[in-house]
C-alpha cells in the first residue's frame, strides 16, 4: 500500500507571563454506528422520527426484557478498528456502567471498560504538505447511547425522548498526542473522513452522529509531564472545538501563573459567551461501579471472520491520496482536496480517465467546487458527463477557459447538454485570425492615446486584450488575441 512520507510539525506554544506553554489534547469521540437497528434491539435508528416512536421494550427497560447483540454493529466496530490499523481483540466483554438520569431507563449503560473490542491503533492527521501528526488510538469500545432530555418545550417540565436510547456507539479514545486547538479539529476531521470511507459512521455532527469529549491540559514548554486535564463535554462542531480548546488553555494558564492549581473536572462550552464553565467534578471508573453485564455473553471473534472483514476494506484516504500523487502526478495539496470526500474522489477518477489529470483537478477544485462540492455536498446538479463534455471542448480549443466557466454555470442553473449550449448561444471560440485581427484593429483605432502609451509601457497591452475579448463576447482565442495585439502595437 502506497504511503506519503511526512514529518511531525514543529512544537507550538502559547506565550504566558512566566514563559511559554504547551497545550496537550486527547479526545474521546462518540461515533454512531451506521446500522438500521440499535445495539441490543431491532428498533429503528432513523433520524428525525417523532419522539418515542422508535423504542422497543428492551430500550425502555421493561421487566424481563433481555438484550440481544446486533452482529452487524460488531462487524462495523471491527471494520473501524482495521481501518485505523488497530489491534482487534478476539475476546471482549460488556460491562454495566451505573448512573442515574431520566433519559437512561435501565439506570445503567451497557459499555465495555475492561475488555474493549478494539485495541491500539493510529490516525495520521494531515497538517500541511509533507507535515502530519501521528495520533495514537488507545481503544475503541462499543456502548449504547442514552435518550435525550428536552428542557425547552415546557416551562415547568423536562421531557424525555427515548428514540436514541440503545443506539450503537463506538467510543474512539485517543492518547494525549494532539497539540493545540487547530490540531484537535483536524484530528476529528480526519477521523470522520476515515469513518465515512469505511461506511461505519455517517459523521453527521448536526444530527448527533459524531460527538467529541475533548480533554485539555497545559504544561510548561519543553517538559514531558502531563498537566491536570479538564474534559469539555459533547462538542459537535469543529469551529466550537477550536474556540473551546483555545479558551480552556488560556484559562488554565492564567490559573497556574497566578499560583493556583487545576481541578480535574468536566466542563461545558458556551458558544454564546465563548467560554467553558464547570459542569461537575470528573468521575473515575470506580464512581460508576462497573461490573460484567450478566445478561450478555463475552464476544469471541474468529480470526477467519476478522480476516474476511479486512479483505473487504475499501481503499482508505491516505492510500488514495498517495495514489493520486504517484499515479496521476498531482501535487499533494490537490490530492488531499480531492480525496477529502469519497464522492468527489470518485468523480475525479471518472473524469480523469483519458484526460490530463492536472487540468481535470484544477477545473474540479477551482470551478466545480465553487458551485457544489466540499461546502455544499454533491447534489448531482452537475453530472460527470457534463463536466467531461466541457473539459473536452476546452481541450480541443472549441471553447476558452472563461467560456468553460460560463457554460458550467449555465448547466448548473438550467441543465442541458454543454455542447448544445455552446452552439445555441454562439459561444464557440473564434480561432480565425482574420476575424480576430479586424477586432484588434478596430479597438486600437478607437483608442490612439492608449495605443501610444502601450508602446512606451508594454504592460498596458493587456488592456487591449481585455477590450478585444469583451468586443467578441469572450469567444476569441486569448492566445491569438494577445499575439495580434502585440503585433499591431509593434511590441514583438
N, C-alpha and C positions, 0 to 999 in steps of 0.2 A: 504494500500500500504506500503510495507516494506521500511524502510529507515535506513541508517547507521548513527550512531552518529558521530559528528565531533566537533572540537573546532576551534576557529579563530586562525590564525597564530600570532606569536609574532610580535610586531612592528619592521619594518625595517627602518633604517635611513641611510643617506649619510653624512659622516663627512665633515665638512667645516672648513674654517679658524676661524670662530667665534662660531662654535658649530655644533650640529647635525641637519640635515634637514630631513623632511618627504616629500615624493613625493605623490601627490594626482592626480588620473587619473579618468576621466569619458569618456565614449565613445558613439559615435553616429554611429551605424552600419547600412549600407545600404545593405539590403538583397534582391536580385532579387526574386520575387515571381515565384515559379515553376508553370508556366502556358504556354500553347501553344500560347495564344493570349495576346495582350497588355491590359493595364488597361482600356482604353476607345475606343479601336478599335479592329477589328478582325485580324489585321496584325500579321504575324508570329514573334515569339521571338527566333527562332533557331539561334544558334551561328555559325559564320563563313560564312554567306551569303555574296555575292558580295555587295559592298556599294550601299545604296539607293535602294535596291530591296525588302525591307520589310517595306515599308512606305505607309500607307493609306492616303487618303485625309484629315482625321482627324489629323493624325500625322504631316502632312505637313502644317496644319493650313490654308487650303484653305477656302475662304469665304463661309459662310453659313453652314459649317460642324459643327455638334454638337457632343459632347462626349456622349457615352453610357457606363455605368458602366459594367464591367466584373464581374458577380456574383461569378465566381469561385475564382477570386482574393480576393474578400471579404471573402469568406469561408476560404481561405488559411491564411488570416490575423487573423481571429478568431481562427483558429486551432493553429496558432503560439502563440497567447495570452494564450490560455488554456494550451498549453504545457509549458509555462513559469509561470503558476499559477497566471495569471494576471486577473484583472477585465475586463470583456467585456462590453463596453459601448453600450447600446441598441440604443442610439441616437448618430450619428456622422455626420459630415458635411465637405464638401470640400471647400477649400479657394484658391484664386489665389495669388501666390507669384510672385510679379512683379520684373523682372530684365531682362536685355537685353544682349544677347550673340548670336553669329552667329548660334550656334547649337540648339537654342531654338526658333523654328519658331513662336510660338504664342506670344513671348515677355513676357510670364509668365509661371509659372509651377503650375499645379494643385496639391495641397497638403492638409494637414489637420493641422491647427495650434491650433485653439481654441477648437475643439471638435474631438479629435482623436478616432479611432475605438477601441483602447485597452488602458486600464489604467495601474495601478501599478501592477508589478509582481516581479519575482526574478530569479536569476541564482545562483546555488551553484557551486562554482569553486573549483575543487579538487586541492590541493597544496601539497599533500603527504598523506600517510596512517593516517587516523583519523584527518586530518587537511584540512579545506576548508574555503573559503571566501564567505560570502553571499553578492552578488551584487544586489542591488535593481534596478528594471526596472521602470523608470518614466512613459513611454508611448511607444506605437507603433502606428505610423500613416502610412497610405497609401499615396503614391505620384507617379507621373510619372517621369521617367528618362528623361534627355536631350539627345541630339545626341552627336556626337563626332567630335571634331575639329582635323584635321590632319595637322601637320606643317612640316613634314619631307619628303614629296613626291614631292614637287616642290620648287625650290629655291626662288621663288618670291611670291607664293600664299599659303594661308591656305585653305585646302579643308574641306568639311563638309560631314559627313556620318550620315544620319538620321535613320539608322536601329534601334538604341536603343531609339530613341525618342518615348516616350509613354509607354515604358516597365514598368511594375508594380514593384515598390519597397516598401519594408517595412522598415521604419526608426525606429530602435530599440534604444531608448535613455536610457542610464543608469544614475544612480546617481553617484556622485564622491566618490564611495566606494572602488575603486581599489587602491592598494598601491604598486607602483613600476612597472618597465618595464616588468619583467617576469610575474607578475600577469595580466598585460594587455593582453599579448599574450595568457595566459591560459584562461582568460575570453573569448576571441574571439574564441579560440579553443573549449571551452565547448559550447558556443552559437552555433557554426557551427555544432557541434555534435547533439545537440537537434534539430536544423532545419532539418538536414538530416534524423534523426529518424522520424520526423513528415512528411517528404516529402514536405515541404513548400519552400525549397530553396536547390539547389544542393551544395552550399557553395564553388563553384569553383572560387578561388581567381584569378587564372591566366586568366580566361575568364571574369573577372569583375562582377561575380555574387555576390560577397561579398566584400565590401569595408568598411573602417572604418575611421571616423574622430576622432582623439584622442586629448582630452583636457587635458593639463598638467599644474599643478601648484605646487609650493613648499611652505612649511611653516616650521618655527622652530619646532623641535620635541617637542611633549607634548602640543602644542597649538591646539585649536579647530577651530580657524577662518581660512577660506579658503583664499588662496592667489589669485592673479590675474592669470587667466588662458590664455594660448595660445593654439590655435587649430592647430593641424597638419593634413593637409587635404589629403584625398584619399589614405590611406595606404592599400596595398593589399598583404602584406607579414608579417607573424608572426615574422620572423627574423628582418625585417626592423622596425617593431613596437618596438621591444626591443631596437634596436640601436637608433631609433629616440627619444624614451622617455628618455633613459639614457643621450643622448646628450642634449636634451632640458632642463632636470632637472639641469644638470651641468651648462648650460648657464645661467639659471635663478638664480641659487645660486650665481654664480660669480657676476652677476649684483647687487643682493641685498647686498652681502657682501662688495661690493665696494661703497655702499651708493646710488645706483640707484633705479629706480622703473621699474616694468614690465609693458609694454604696452600690453593691450589686442589686439591680432591680430591673423590673420590666417597665418600659415607658411607652407612651403613645406619641405619635407625631401629629401636631395640629397644623395643617397646611395653611389655614387662615392666618395664624399668627407666626408661622414659620419657626416653630419651636417644638421641642419634645417636653412632655410632662410626665410626672410619676404616675404609674398605674397601680403597681403593687410590688412588694419585695419579691425577689427572684426565688422561685421554688426550686428545690432539689428533687432528685428522684425519690428519696425516702418520703417526701411530702405527699406523694401520690399513692403510696402503699402498693406498689406494683406486685402482682403475683401471676403465675401462669393461668391463662384462661382455661377453666376446667371443661368448657363446652367444645373446645376445638383441639383436634389432634395436631401435633407438630407437622410441618411441611417437610417432606423428604423428597428431594428432586433427583431424578435420574440424569446421569451425565449425558446419555444419548439425547434426552429431551432438551437439555440445555444446548447441546451441540446443534440440534435442529433449528433452534431459535437463532443461534449465532450465524448459521448458514443462510438464514433468510434476511439478515440485516441489510438495509439499503446502503448505498454509498453515502457517507456522512460528510458534514460540511467541510472539515479540514481536508479530507481526501479529495473532495470535489474541487475545492479551491486550488489545491496543489495541481490537480489535473488540468484545470483551466489555465494555469500559468505555464505548465510544461507542455501541454498538448495543444493549446490554442495560441500560445505565445502572448498571453495577456499580461499587463502589469499586475502586480499583486493587489493594488487598490481596486482595479476594475474587477478582478476575480472575486475579491471579497464582497463588493457591492452586489454582483450578480448572484452569488451563492448565499447571500443573506437569507433568501427565501427560496424554498424548493420550487415553487411555481415559476418564479422568474428565472431560475437557473435552467429549468426545463424549456422555457420559452426561448432563451438564448440559444440553447443547443439545437433546438428545432430549426431556428432561423440560420444559425452559423454554418450548417452543413452545406458545403459547396460555395460559400461566400467568404469574404475577407472577415475573419473573426474580430479583428480590432475595429473595423468600421461598423460591424454589427453591434459590438459592445458600446461604442460611442453613441450610436443612434438610440439604442435602448436606454442607456443611462441618462443621456442628455435631453432626449426628445420624448421618448415614450414615457419615461418615469415622470416627466413634467405633467403628464395628463393622467396617468394611472400607474400605480406601482407600489413602492415601499410605503408611502404615506397613506394611500387610499385602499390598497389591496387591488388585486386584479379582478376586475368585474367582467372582463370579456368584451368591453366596449370596442376595443381594437383587437382584431384577431391576428393570429400568426400569419395567415395568408395575406392580410392587408399590409402588415409590416414588411413581409417578404417582397411583395409587389413594389412597394415604394423604394425599397433598397435596390431592387433590380433595375428600376428606371433610373435611379441615381447613379448606379454603377455604369450603365451604358451611355450616360450623358443626356438621356431623354429629358430629365428634369435637373434643376440645380439644387443645391443644399437648401436654399431659402424656400424654394417651391416644395421640396420634400416636407419641410416643416408645415407649410400651409396645407398641403394635401392631408397630412396626418391629422391636423386639427379639424378639417372638413369631415374626414372619415369618423373621427371620434364624436362629432356633433350630429352628423346626418347619416352615417353609414355609407355603404356603396363600394363599388369596385374602384380602387385608386387609378387604374389605367383609364377607365371610362371617364372618371372625373377630370383627369388631365386633358383628355381630348375635348370633352364637352365645355370646359371652361377656358380653353385656349392657353393652357399652362405649359405646353411642351416647350422645352428650351430651344431658343433660336441659336443655331450654330453657323448660319450663313453669314460669312464675313462681310459680304456686300451690304446686307440689311443692317448689320451692326455698325458698319463704317458710316453709313448715312446718318444713323442716330448720333454717333460720336461727333461727326462734322456739324450737325445741327446744334448740339449742346455747346460746342466750342465757339461756334459763330455767334451764338446768343450771349456769350459771356467773355468778350475780348479782354476785359480788365483782369479777370481771374486767370485767363489763359497766359497773359504776360507775367502775372505773379507766379504761376506754376512753373514757368520756365526758369524763374530765378530761385524758386523754392520747390523742388520736385515732389516733396511730400504732399503738396496741395493737389497733386494729380488725383488723389483718392476722391476728392470732391466731385470731379468729373465722372469718375467711375460710378459713384453713387447716383448722380443725376441721370446717366445713361440707363442704369438698371431701373430707376424709377420711371423713366420715359418708356421703357419696353415692358413695364409691368412685371419686372423681375424675371423675365423669360430669357433674356440674353445670357449667353455663356460668359461668366465673370472673367475667366482667363482671357478670352478673346477680347472682351471689352477693355481690360487692363492693358493688353498689348497694343490695341489700336489707339487708345488714349495717349499712351507714351509715344507712339509713332507720330501721331498728329501734332503733339506738342514738341516734338524733336528732343525727347528725353532719353532716347535709346542710346 
